[in-house]
Amino acid sequence: MAIFVYKAQQKNGLIREGKIKAKDRANVRSNLLRMKMQPLSIKLFTAEDDVDMEETPILGRWVYRDRNGNIQIRFGKRAPSSKEVAIFTKQMAVMMKSGVPMIQALGILARQQSNSVFQYTLLKIQKIVENGSKLSEAFASFPDTFDSLYVAMVAAGEVSGNLDTILLKLVSYIDRANKVKGQVKSALVYPVMVVLVAIAVVISLLIFVVPTFAQQYTETGRELPMLTRWVIAVSDGLAANWMQIAGGAAGVGLAGQRILKTPRGRLWFDRWILLVPGIGLLLRKIAVGRFCSTMASMLTSGVNLLQALTICASSAGNSVIEQFVLNVRTGVEKGQKLSEPLGQGRLFPEMVISMVAVGETTGSLDEMLEKVSDFYEEEVDLAVQAMLSMIEPIMIVSIGGIVAFILIAMYLPIFDLAGGVQT
């Protein structure tokens, strides 16, 4: 049973608001209709709806009134990181295994948080559970902190009665996901930083160095080589129109960001990025490893296959991969084995398909997926190292080539002058 907050219209037209305890929203709706009221809105009761809570929100989680009636501000405070969520989950599992009541454990852990936003979230979760909701339902009220996978595994733990064990599995999954994120960052952040430094060096040369040479050459009155004239023209254009260029770059960036937020734009980018040499292969390996790790964690926890596939799709991070996993789910829903629709795309290698098929045959699908996940964790690590070792010399040669091109262009007149003096 859970508590719901409702807003309904009575026969006389008056709007009535209140709380009601029921199994689900459909049950609340039928109860309201039985009381001759037309439901307008029904939502799960949360701490924000409780006037007796220790903190009363004014502007969401950021501005609130404390228990003493004073207005407090949380501006500038960050949302909890995945590492903080993992630490909380592990502590929660240990406390529950030790016999500490759930509500008491939530209160203790909330007050231990140095992150005030996370502390506020946990206090609200404690209040929701105190009012009769399940822990998974309370977590579901905060999707920015606890994603659908987290909620599904906690719900499975509540049903099986092994919530402390499931929480420890969640810690293992979050740690593994953080490791993969770190590998991706190390693969992508380094080349991006090098490109930004290269752009800064080139712009500095064009704005500060080239004009000094250009002024000296102008005073000599000699005709300059075409390469030198071209570099000077670029430098003059950059100096004269830097505001327009910066504004245009910002406009292109904002337009690109807006396009990527549309389903079609996101699909195009996700499809393109998977075709980029090196990066595409790395992302495919990450996708396979994440899929196997997520599926193994949920199947071991007791989440049914269809729900696990839905969550895997939503957490894919790539719309092409998400659509593929949803197609796999459709195939399984129609009665196919998991290995059959997985083999219809090019995302999953034959080795993975074979391992999944063996797992289905032997009834150890979760164990097979765990083994594949471990294998791809090592594969991603090797792919990142190979990618970095390949990108580093390419970047160094590219930057050196651009800088050398500009310097040679600016020294050509000096070489010509030296050659003329010798003759």
N, C-alpha and C positions, 0 to 999 in steps of 0.2 A: 504493500500500500504506500502511496505517496500523497503529498499535499499539493494541491493546485490552487492557483489564484485565478479567479474568473471575473469577467465583466459581462453582465447580461441585462437585457431589457425586459421589464415587466409588462403585463397587459395594459397597464395604465400609461405606459410610455416612459416611466421613470427608469433610470439606469441604476443598477445595483451591483456593488462590488463585494467580494468576500473570498473566503478560503473554504475548500472542501477536500476531504480525504477520499481518495478513490484509487482504483487499480491502474487506470490509464485515462487519457483524454476522452476517449469514446465513452467511458463510463461516466465521466463528469458531465459530458454533453447530454446523455440520456437522463441523468438525475436532474439537470436544470430544466429539460423539456417536461419532465414529470412534474416539476414545481411550477409549470406554466410560465417559464422564462425562456427568452430567445438568447442563446449564447452569442456574445460578440467577440470575446477573446478568452482563451484558456491557455495558461502557461504554468510550467512547473514552478512551485514556490522556491524562491531563493532568499538568501540573506538580505538582498536589496529590498525585499518586500516586507521585512520585519521592522516595525517601528521601535522595537525594544532592543535592537542590536547595539553593540558597543560603538559602532561607527555608522553614521547616516550619510550616504552618498549625496553630494550636491551636483558634481559634474563627474559622473562615473567613478573610477577608482582614483582619479587625480585630485579632486577637491572634495573634502568630506568634513563632517562635524563629529568630533570625538565624543567620548562618553561624558565629558564635562561641558559640552555645548560650544566648545571653541572650534573655529574653522581652521582646518589644517590643509596644507598644499603638498602634493607629491610631484609637482612638475620637475622634470629632469630625471626622474627615477626610471630605471630600465625594467623591462619585463624579465622574469626569471629565465636564466639560460638553461640549456638542456643538461649541463653539468649539475646545476643546482637542483633541477627536478630529479636527476639520478640519485643525488645524495639524500634528498628527502624520501625518495622511494625506498632506498636501502634502509634508512633509519626507521621508516614506517614498518617495514617488514620485520626488522629485528624487534621492535617494540611489541608488535602484535604476536610474534612467536614467543615472546617472554610473558605474554598474558596481560599486557596493558590494554585496557578498553580502547576501542577505536576512537571515540570522541575525545577521550583524555589524551591519546597519542597525538591527534590532530592539533589540539590546543598547545601541547608542549612543543611540538615541532614548529608551529606557527610563531610562537614567541622566541624561538631560537634563530629565526631568519634575520640576516642582516639586510636583506633586500626587502624594503617596506612594502613594495607592490606584491611580492610573493607572500609576505606575512598577511597582508590584507586578504589575498585570495584564499589562503588556507583558513583564516578565521571565518570567512564566509562559507567555505565548504563545511567547516565544523558546525556552523549554525544550521545549514541545510540538513545535515545528517541528524542533528538533534531533533529536527522537526519531522523525522520519520522517513526521509528519503534514503535510498541505497547510496553507498559510496561512489559507485560508478555513475549514478545519476547526478551526484554533486560534482564530480569531475567533468561530466559532459556539459555543465553550465559554463565552463571556462575552456573553450576549444583552443584559444590562443596559447594556453599553457599545457593542457592535456589533450593530445590529438585523438583521433578516432581509434587508432590502434591501442593506445593506452587505455581508453575507456572500455574497449571490447575485451581486452585481456583481464581488466579488473572485474568486469561483469562475469566473465567466465570463471574467475577465481571465487566470486561470491556464490555462484551456482554450485561449484564443485566442493566448496568448503576449504579450499587450499589457497586462500588469498595471500598469505605470507609467502608461500612458495612462488606464486605467480608474480608477486612484486619483485622478488629476487631475479626472476627471469627477465622482467622488464628492465631491471638495472643492467643486466648483461646485454640486452638488446640496445639500450640507449648508449652504453659505452662503445659497442661495436659501431653504431651509427655515427657517433662522434668521431671515431677513428677514420671512417670513410670520408666524412666531411673534411677532416684535417688533411687527408690525402688529396682530395679534390682542390682544396684551397692552395696547397703547396704546388699543385700542377698548374693552376690557372693564375694565381696571384703573382708569381714570379715573372712570367712573360708580360703581364699587364704592367707591372711596375717598371720593367725594362723599357717597354714601349713609351711609357709616360716620361721617363728620364730622357730617352732619345729625342722625343718631341721637344722637351724643354731645352736640351742642348742645341738642337737645330735652330729653334726660335731665338735663343740667345745669340748664336752666331750671326743670324740674319739681321737682328735688331742692333746689336752692339759692335760686332767686329766688322761686318761687311761695309757699313756706312763709313767707317774710318778709312778703309782702303779706297773706297769709291771717291771720297773727298780728295785724297792724295793723287789719285789717277786723273781726276778732273783738272787739277791744277797743272799737270804736265801737258795736257792738250793732245796727248797721243790717242790714236784709235785703239780701242780695246778689243781683245778677242771675243768672239761671239759667246763663248761659254761664260766669260766674265760679265759681259753685258746682260746675259740672261739671269745670272745670280743676283746682280745689282738691281735688275728690274723686279725680281721677286722680293728682295729686301725693301725696296721703295714702296712696292704695293702693300706689303705687310705693315710697314710703318704708317702709311697714309690711311689704310682702311682696317686697322686692327679691331676697331669697335664693330664694324660691319661683319668682319670675319668671325669674331667672338660671338656676336649675336646670331649669325647664321648657324654656327656650330651648336650653340645652345638650342636654337629652334629645331635643328635636325635631331638633336638628342631627345628633346621633349616629344617631338612627333614620333620618333622611333619607339620611345617608351609607351606612348599612348597606343600605338599600333600593336605593340607586343601584349598589351592588356586585352586586346580583342581576341576572341577564340581563333579566328582565321589567321591573324598575325602571329599568335603564339604557336599555332600548329606549323606555320611556315618556318619559323625560327627553329623550333624543336626538330623538325625534319631536316633542316639544313645543317644544324650543329652535329647531328648524328653522322653526316656524310663527310665532315671535315677530317682529313687524314690525321691520325694520332689521337686527337680529341674525341672523335666519334667512337673509335674502338674502346677508349678508356671509359666513356660514358656507358657504352653497352655492357662492359664488364661490371661496372658499378651497378647498373640496373639489374643484371642477373643476380649479382651477390645480394643486393638489397631485397629483391623479390624472394629469394630462397631463405634468407635470414628472417624476414617478416613472416613468411608462411610457416616456417619451422616453429617460430616462437608462438604463433597463434594456435597452430594445430596441437602443439604440446600442451597448451593451456586449456584446450577444450573448445576453442572457437570453431564453428562449423566451416566447411570448405568454401561455401558460397560467400559467406560474410567475410572470410579471410581474403578472398579474391577481390571483393569490393574495396576493402581497406588497402590492399596492395596497390590497386589502381589509383586510389586517391592520394597515396603517398609516393607515387612514382617520381614526381618532379619533372616529368616530360610528358607532354600531351600525346605524343605518338605512342610512347610506351604505355601510357594510361589507357588509350583506346585499344591497344593490343590486349592488355590484361582483361579489359571489359569484354572483349570478344572471346577470350578464353573462358571467362565466367559464363557467357551465354552458351558456349559449347558444353560446359560441364552441366549447366542447368538442363540442357536437352538430353542428357544421359551419357555424354562422352566421358571417357577417362581424362584426367588432367593432362596426361602426356600427349594425347591426341591433338587438341587445339594448340598446345605449346609448340608442337612441331610444325605447325602450319605457317609460322612466320620465320624471319631470318634473325630474330633477336636472340633466341636461345640455341646454343650449339648442340650438336648431336649427343655429346657426352652428357649434357644436362638432361636432355630428353630421355636418354637411356637410364640414367640414375633414377629419374622420377618414375619411369615405367617399372623398374625393379622394385622401388619402394611401394608402389601401388600393388604389385603382385604379392610381395611378402608382408604387406600390412605395416611397413615401417617407413611410411612416406616422410614423416617428420624427421627421422634420423638421417635419411638420405639427403633431404634438403639441408640439414645442418652440415653434413659433410661437404656438399657442394658450396655452401656459404663459406666454410673455412677455406676451401680451395680458392675461391674467387677473391677472398680477402687477401691472400698471398699474391694472386694474379694482379689485383689492382695496385698493390704495393710495388711490384716489379714494373708494371706499366707506367706508373708515375715516375719511378726512377729513370726508366728508359726515355720517357718523354722529356724530363728535365735535362738529361745528358744530351739529348738531341737539340733541344731548343737553345741551350746556352751558347754553343758555338755559332749557331745561325744568327742569334741576336747580336753577338759581339761582332761578327763579320758585317752584318747589315748596318749597325750603328757606325762602325769604323769606316765602311764604304761611303756612307752619306757625309760624314764629317770630312773625309779625305776629298770627296768630290767638291765640297764648298771651298776647302783650303786650296786645292789645286787650281780651281777657277780663279781665286783671288791672287794667286802667285804667278799665274801665267804671264801677265804683263811684265812682271819683274824678270822672268826668264827670257821673254822676248827682248827686253831692254838690255840684259846681259849679253845675249847673243848678238845684238846690234853693235854693242861696244867692242866685242872681240873681232868682228869683221871690219 
